[in-house]
């Protein structure tokens, strides 16, 4: 599903009433992370750290094998945020990485509105985003703000 590109597509100025404090955005579940996905991401990002590509290096490092790029998981969070609010409205987005992600893990992104402020330009919503695996282990937590 593509996110609306503008507030007009969302129904104009009154649309921000649904984004009250406590509102939970629809979750987004991504397919299981694969080694092929890690190789493609390495090519796209230029991050060829062997920890993301070579099981032997991961085992030598004591983590059992390859791990996903943190920025890949952040990109998944960005995809979720882009489906929740118009991209043009996004004002900030930051994360903290909490745990490593390995191939085979299914990542689910969730988000909720934690604060809302009236401004001269509309309503600014402050939101949390989390990425968890199928065992509810938090991989990433973050915040974003959108002006609606």
Helices and strands as residue ranges (DSSP letters): H 7-10, G 13-18, E 28-29, H 35-45, G 50-52, H 55-60, H 70-84, G 87-89, E 90-97, E 108-119, E 122-132, E 138-147
